[in-house]
Amino acid sequence: MKQFALYAGGILLVAGALLPLFLPTVAPYLFALGALLFAPAQIADRYEGRNIIIRRLRRQQVMGALLLVVTAALMFMSAYHWPPFRGGEWKIALLIAVFLELYTTLRIDAEVKKEK
């Protein structure tokens, strides 16, 4: 079930991030649904080992997942012109979240392989 939430959430996140180019009113809803599927599934994934590097990377990964939820909120503010953010601030939050997610995923995989 957790794997399904991660995959479905990831697909919806990508679709929601690309959709503002074509359907800007639908994009925040798809992105928010993807973030609400992806973030809890990733946060619930625990690391019980003693490797301090992987623990640090997991904390960064959780921050990236939470930033995806913040990005969804910023998308709604931008789409409906709610104050205080009315522009493209969600793009900056998305860029930071994607960087954190990609970096931590690749580094955690490398650390786990090195640990074995």
N, C-alpha and C positions, 0 to 999 in steps of 0.2 A: 504494500500500500504506500509506503514511504517513497519507494522508487517511482511509482506512478505519479505521486504528487510532485516529485522533483522533475520528471520528464515533462509532464503536462504543464507545470508551472513555468518551466524553461521555454517551452514552445510559445506559451501565451505571453511571456515577457518579451520575446523577440518580436512576435506579431504586434504587440502593443507598442513597442518602441519604434517599429517601422510604419505603423498605421497613421501617425500624425501627418505623414506626407500625402495621404489619400483620403482618409476619413478621420479628421481631427476630433470629431465628437464621440466616436466609438473607442478611440485609442485609450483614453484613461481607464475605461471600464475593463478592457482586456488586460491592460498592464496591471491594474489593481488585483484582478482575479489571479493572474499569474504570480504576482508578488505574495498574495495571501496563501497560495498553494506552496510556493517555493520556499519562502522564508521559514515558516514553522517546521517544515520537513528538514531543512538544513540545520536549523537551530537544535532540533531534537537529536540529530546525529551527534553522538558523544565520542570522545577519545578518552579512554581510561588508562592509557599508557603513561610512562614516566618521562618521555622525551619532551624536554622543555621547548624545543623548536616547534614541534608539532602542536603543542599546547598554545603557543603564541600565534601560530598560523590559524588555528581554530578560532581563537578570539577575533582575529582580523576577518575571518570568513563570516563569523556571526555579525560583525559590524557591517560588512558588505551586504548581507541579507537584510539587515534592518534598514540600511540605506536604500535598498530597493523599495521598501514600503514607504519611506519618506519621498522617494521619487514619484511614486504613485500619487501621493497627496499633492505634491507640487504640480503634477500633470493636471489634476482636477482644478487647482487654483489657476493655472495658466489657461485651461480650456474655458472656464467660466468667469475669468477675470475677478477672482476673489482676492481681496487684499491679504497680506502685504505683497505677495509675489504674483505678478501678472505676466511675466515674460517667459523667457526660456531657461529659467533657473533649473528646471528639472533635467535639462540636458547635462549640466555640470554634475549634478548629483548622480545621474545615470552613468556618466563617464567614470566617476570615482568608484561607484559600486561595481561596475564591470571590471575595472582594473583590479580591485581587491579580490573579486571572485576568481578571475582567471589566474592571477598570481598565486593565490593561496591554494587553488586546486592543483596547479602544476607543482608547486613546492611541496605540498603535502604528499603527493604521489612519489616525488623523488626522495623525500625523507623516509617514507615507509619502505621503499625499495632499498635504500641505504641501510636501514635498520635491520632488515632481514639479511 
